[in-house]
């Protein structure tokens, strides 16, 4: 039955979202440095005729950067996306997307006017049907070509500054694997030289907002290719786990019976091919990953370097991390002390908050523990456990936001490592999003976590669609109330008039009723009325 369902889903091809819009991957767009695709709804760039958005110059942040990257003009990701485009769609109201054809996170409907709230749940709380559906959706994403987006297979210089485009097709799942590679790959300096101390999504303030957006976009793409608009990513709560609880054939794939590095052949994940996992080879060729298949998923949980990561994280370590009041501190990189971000990412001791490069804890601990494809940053998203893991990391971020209620200004506006200042556009997303936009509670982005949800908030979420409909038709409701009041008054008047006429025509035989208590008569009258 699951295979039949999967076969049906494979027939549904809809747009995905990610990096370079296919409509902007031409030499004409690159030479004009403009990415403003037409919206099919009205045939205009960015849906401008319908008021959805307009094609505008990109305003880049000019705030000073930290000292970690001592170069300028050598990496396509600097001042993203200015090397490729300086004009993109700027969407109005609740519209979103490379052509403003979609709704912002947390909104739905043809005009994106309806608020909605989705709930992410533990993978162990899903029914068997829900688990099978989740696995089928993952496999569908791995086998569905992205219709709207492509990946760059060469640098801008290798494209002759846009005159000879180098782009490739890719499936929806691997699109996100490639984006995680692209945001974290080393800078290619020419010859055999590279600069390794650079990452636009890790080891600095943007780590949590970047992955929050990454998960939202991934979730959004699954909703689109399946038509299941209520789909949410499940999470794996790994606190105090004694092993890889999700490494079973019923979930994310068990261990191969004869090769501990591979997945069990009983799991369809064993047939998946990884991409973007050979970083040293790309560096030696001064080339980008072009999404060529590179072999099966590798995973050997628990057989890792235990001097670096003795065990999986504990509840006490997560709780200590949550007590840290500073989101960021000091150098705002992996050497930051008493930084909530650095401690959760795993570069600081989860019992003291002091940076410790010899240990990998919390978020990093899971990657090291898996001892395979997940353990190398650039290719880690190849393993689908990545999604479950980062959903739980995001929930810890959410706990911190709710506990400390920081203003957006708490996120550093300047002097962070390149790519991580508050107003910097996040690499490699088009449409454009700034880091600071996702330093905000999840409920403002339309989702929550089941184990964090307030019952009162859940009831409000239940009422929200009805209240939203009432807001949209309140004029009609007021009018109906006025008309109803007038009709009620007329009917009441007629009843009273009829009662008076009847009273005057009463016979003497009915007169003794007038001797009853006035209070009883009054009470009866009110009750009758």
N, C-alpha and C positions, 0 to 999 in steps of 0.2 A: 504493500500500500504506500509506504514511504517513497519507494522508487517511482511509483506511478505519479505521486504528488510532485516529486522532483522533476519528472519528465514534463509535467504540465507547466511547472514554474519556469523551466528552461525555455519554454516557448514565449515567455513574456520578456520582451526587450524594451527597456525604457532608459532614459538618460541617467547617467551617474554624475557625481560632481567630484572635483579634485583639483588638478593642477592646470595644465594649459587647455583652455577651451578649444575644441577642434576648429571652431569658426575663426580662431585667432592664430592658427598655426600655419598661416600662409606667409610667403615673402612679402606680400602687399601689407599685411597687418604688421609684420615685424619692422618693415622699413618705415611705415607711418608711425610705428610705436603706439598703435591704438588697438584696444581690445574692447569693443562695444558691440557684441552680437545682437542680431535682430531677435525680438520676442515674437513668436509665432502668433500670439493673440491679436496683434495689430500690425505686424510687419515692420515696426520701427525699431531703431537701435534702443536697447534698454527699456522697451515698452514706453517710450516717451509720450507717444500719442495718447496713451491711456493713463498717463500720470504716474507710472510705476517708477521711473527713474530717468536719468539723462547721462550722456557721455561727458565726462568732466576730467580736467587735469588732476593728476594725483598730487596730493599735498603730503610731502615727506617730512618726517620728524628730523629736526636739525639739532636735537639735544646731544651733548657730548657723550661719547662712548667710553667704556672702560679700556684699560691698557692691554687686554689679553690678545688683541689682534692688531699687530703693528703695520698693517698694509692698507692701501687704498686703491681701488680700481682693479683688483686682481681676481675677484670672485663675483660671479653673476648674481649671488644672493645679497650682495651689499645693496642697501637702499631698495630692497624688494618692493615692486617688480621693475624698477626704473630701467634696468639694462634692457629689458624686453619691451616694456610698454610704459608710456607716461600719461595715457588717457584710458580710463576704464569706466564701467557703469557705476554710478553712484545712485543707490536705490532709495526711494522715499518710503516713509511710513513703515509698514510691516512687511515690505517686499524685500526679497533677497535673491541671490544667484548671479551668475556671470552676466545674465541679460535681464535681471530683475523679474524673472518669470516664476519665482518660487516664494514661499512664505518664510519669514523669520522663524527661528526656533521658538516654539511655544505658541505659534499661531497657525490657523488653517482656514479653509474656505476659499471660494473663488476670488474674494477681495482681501483675503488674509486678515479678516476682522474678528475671527472667532478665537478666543483664548482656549488653550488645551493644556492638560497636565498628564504626562506619562509616568509610569512607575517602573523603575528598574528593580529587579528581584534577584535573590540568591539563586544560583543555578540549581541548588539542592531543594529549592522550594517549588521548582517547576514540575508540572505533571509530566508523565511519560510522553504524552502527546506534544506538550510544549517543548520538551527537550528535543524530540525528534524533529519538530518544526525548526528549531534553532539550528540544528545540525544541517538540515536540508537547505536552509537559507545560506549558511556558510558555503556549502558546496555549490549552490546556485551562483553566488557571487564569484566563486573561483572559475566558473565556466561561462559567465556572461560578459561579452565584450562591452566595454564602455562606449556608448554611442556619442557622447558629447565631449569627452576629454581624451587627450593623448599625453604621452610623456616625452620629454626631451632626451634624445640619445646622444647629444653633443652639446658642448658649451656654445655660448653666443659667438665667441671668436671662431670656433670650428664651423659655425654656420655662416662664416664670412659676414659677420655683423648683420645677419638676417636675410641675406640675399639667397642663401641656399639652406632652407629649413631642414632640420634633422629631428623628426618626431616619429614616434611609433605608437601603434595601437596596443591596448593592454586590457586585461579583464578587470572587473570592478574590485575584486579582492586585492589583486596585485597592484592596482593603482595606488592603494593606500600603503602597501609594502614599499613601493617605490618612493612615495612621498616621505615616508619615515627615513628611508635611505638618503634621499636628496637633502633633507633638512640637516642631516648629521654628518655628511661625508666630508673628508678632508679637503682643504683648499689645494687645487692643483696649480703649482707655481711655474711649471715648465721644466723641460728636461726630465730629471727624475726627482725633482724637489716637490715636497708637499708641506703644508702647515697643518699639524694635527690638533692644535689647541683651539679648535673652533667648533661650535655646535649651536645651531639656531633654535634648538628645542630642548636642550639638556644642560645640566651643570650651571644653571643660572635662573633668574626669576621667572622666565617664560615657561619653564618646565611644566608647571601645572595648568596654566591657561592654554598652552599649546595642545597638550594632550586632551584637555576638556573639549576643545573645538574638534580635534581629530576624531574623538569618539562620537560626537554629535553628528559630524558629517558622515561617518561610517554608518551609524544607525539610520540616518536619513536616506542613504543610498539603498540600504536593505529594504526600507519601507517602500521605496519607489520601484525597485525591480520586482518585488513580490506583490505589490498592491496592498500590503498589510500595514496600514498607517498607524496601527497601535503597537507595532513591534518595538521592543526595547532590548538593549544589551543586558544579559545577566552578568552578575559579578561572582567572583570566588572569594569568599572571606577566608583568607589563609592564616588568620591569627591562631597561634597555638597548634597549627596542624603538624602532625608527626610525619607526614609524607605528602605526595602529590595526590590529593583526594580526587582530582578531576581526571587523573591519568588512567582512565578505564576505557574499554572498548565501547561502553554505553555512552560515554561522554567525549573526551578530547583525544582518546586513543591510548591503549595500554602499551606495555613494553613488548618488543619482539621476542619470541621464545628462544631464539638462537643468537641474536645480535642486539646487545643491550643499547646500542646507539640508535636503533631504528624503532619505528612504531609497529604495533601489532598489525599483521595483514588483515585482521578482522575489522579494523577501522579504515574507513575510506580516506582518512587523512594520511594513511601510509602511501597512497598513490599521488599525493600532492607533490609538486615540484617547487623548490624555493628559487628565489631570484635575489640579486643584489647582496649576496653573502661573501663575495670575494674581494674585499676592500683593497687588499694589498695588490692584487692583480690589476684592479682599475688604476691604482696609484702608479704602478710601474708603466702602464700604458698611457697615463695622463688622459684617461677616458672616464666617462660616466657609465654607470650601470645601464644597460640597454634592455633589461628585463628578459634576457635569455635564461632558459631553465638551467639550473645548476645542480640538480640532484634532489633526493628526498629530504623531508624534515628530519633533523637530528634532535634527539632528546634522550637524556640519560639521567633522570632526576635522582638526586641524592648522592651520586658518585662524582662530586665536585671537590674543589679545594676547600676543605673544612677549616683550614687555618684562616681563610679569608671570610668564610660564611659558615659558622659552626652549626647553625640550625635555621629553620624558618622563623620569622618574626613572632614575638609574643604580644598578647593583649597589653601587658604592662608597658612595653616599648612604644606601642601605638599611643597609649594614653599619655606617656611622658611627652611624646612629640606634640600632642595636642595642647599641652600646657604652655608651650613656647609662645610668647606673645609677639615676637618679631617675625614678620613674614620673611624679611631679608635683612642681611647685615654685612658689614665690612666690605670685603671685595666683591660680594654678590656672586661668587662662583663656588666651586667645590671646596674652597678653603674657608668658607664662611662659618663662624661660630654662632651658636644659639639662634640659628635661622631655622624656622619651621620648614621652609622649602628644602634647604640643604639636608636637614635631618630626615625628612620624609623621603627625599630622593635616595638617600642611603650613603651619603658621603660624610656624615657626622655620627658620632656615637649616640645611639637611641636611649642611652641612660644618662648622658651628661650634656649632649648638644655640642660637644667639641669636635671639630673636623678631624677625621682620622682616615687618611688615604689607604691605610693598610687593611681596612675592613670594608665589607660591603653589607649594608644592613637595609631593613625595611624594603623599599621598592627595589633597590639593586639586588638585595638578597634573593628575591624570586628569580631574577634573570640568571644569577650565578648558579643557583640551586638546580635549574632546569638543565644546565650542562649540555648545551647543544645550540640549535639555531637561535634560541632566545637569549643566549649569553653574549652575543655580539651585537652591539648597539644598532649598527646600520641595517642588519638583516633580521632583527629580532621580531618584527611584526609578521614574519613568515609563519611562525607557530601561532595557531589560533588561540592558544592559552593567553597570548598577549592581550587580547581583547578583554577576557575575564579579569585578568590581573589589573589592567589599567582602569577598568571600571571600579574596582574596589579602592585603588589608590585615589581615584577621583572622589569617592565617597568620603575618604578621610579628609581630603581637601575641603569637602563640603561641611564636614563636622567642624573643622577649624573656622571656616567662614561664619557659621552660625554661632559658635561659641564666642568669638572675638568681635564680630560685626565690624570689620575694618571698612573705612571709606576707600574709594578707589584710589585716592591720593596716597594710600599706604604703599601701593605698588610703585616702585622707583621709576621716576620719569627720566632720569639721566644717570650716566656713569656705570650702567650695567654693561656686561659683555655685549658685543655686537649682536643685534637682532633681538635684544631682550628689554630695551627701554619700553615704557608704557605705551607710547604712541607709535612704536615701530610696527609695520605691517608684518604679519607672521608668514614666514617662508614655509611652503611654496604655494600658498592658497590663492587662487583666483576664482571667485571674487575675493576682495581684500577684507581682512579683519585685523584689528589692532590687539596687541597683548592685553591692554587694560579692559577691553570689552568683555573678556571672559574671566576677569577677576571679580566675579559677581555670583551670588547664590544661584544654585541650579534651578530653583523654582522660577526665577526670572527668565530662564531659558527653556522652561516648559517641561522639566522632569524632576523627579525626586527618587530617593532610595527608600525601599520598603521599611528597612530597619531604622530609618531616621524620621519617617513620616509621622507628623502629629495627627492624631485622630480628628481633631477639630479642623485642621487643614484639609484632611481627606474628605470630610463632609462638605467643606467649602468647595473643594474641587468637583464634588458630585453636583453641587448646585450651580457651579460656574457656567456651564453651557446654557442653562435655563435663564440665569440672570443676564447673560450676554444677549440672548434672544429678546428678553424683556427690554434691555437697554435700547436695542435697535428698533423696537416698535412701541416705545413708551408713549409717543404722541397718540397712537391709536388706542392704547390702554386708557389714557386720560380721557379721550373722547368717549370711549365706551362707558367709562365710569360716570361721566356727566349725563349721557343719554340714559343710562340705567337709573341714575338718581331721579331724573325727570319722570320717567315712566313709573317708578316706584311711588313718587309723590302723587301722580295722577290716580293710580290704582287705590292708594290709601285714601285719597279724598273721596273717591266714588264709594268706597266701602263705608266710610264714616257717614256720608250723606244718606246712603241706603239704610244704615242702622237708625238714623234719626227719624226717617219716614216710617220705618217699621215700628219704632217706639210710640210715635203719635197714634198709630192705628191699633195699638194693643187693646184688648178687651179687659173688662173688670176682673175676669177670672185670673188674669195674670198679675194683678196688682200686688198680691201678698209678697211676691219676690222682692218688692221694694223695701220690705221690712228687714231684709238681711243686713248684716253688718256692712258698713261702708268699706271697711278694710278688706273684707273677703271679696266684695264685689270688685274693688279696685284691683286686687291681686289676680282674680280670675280674668278680668279684662286685659290686663297686661300680658298674662300668660297666653290668652287666646290670640291677642294681636301678634 
